[in-house]
């Protein structure tokens, strides 16, 4: 049971890292695009 819990926590932290990375990339793209338009 403990190993399953550890795997679930690892998956969760991995998902959170991916999500925050995607958000940073999206912010950079939006910022770059608006800067070019402006």
C-alpha positions as CSV (number, residue, x, y, z in Angstrom):
1,X,0.0,0.0,0.0
2,X,2.8,2.4,0.8
3,X,4.5,1.9,-2.6
4,X,1.1,2.7,-4.3
5,X,0.8,5.9,-2.3
6,X,4.4,6.9,-3.2
7,X,3.6,6.3,-6.9
8,X,0.5,8.3,-6.7
9,X,2.4,11.2,-5.0
10,X,5.1,11.0,-7.7
11,X,2.4,11.1,-10.5
12,X,0.8,14.1,-8.8
13,X,4.0,16.1,-8.4
14,X,4.9,15.3,-12.0
15,X,1.5,16.5,-13.2
16,X,1.9,19.7,-11.2
17,X,5.3,20.4,-12.7
18,X,4.1,19.8,-16.2
19,X,1.1,22.1,-15.5
20,X,3.2,24.9,-14.2
21,X,5.6,24.6,-17.1
22,X,2.8,24.7,-19.6
23,X,1.4,27.8,-17.9
24,X,4.8,29.5,-18.1
25,X,5.1,28.7,-21.8
26,X,1.6,30.0,-22.5
27,X,2.4,33.2,-20.6
28,X,5.6,33.6,-22.6
29,X,3.8,33.1,-25.9
30,X,1.0,35.5,-25.0
31,X,3.5,38.1,-23.8
32,X,5.6,37.7,-26.9
33,X,2.7,38.0,-29.2
34,X,1.2,41.1,-27.6
35,X,4.7,42.7,-27.6
36,X,5.0,42.0,-31.3
37,X,1.5,43.4,-32.1
38,X,2.1,46.4,-29.9
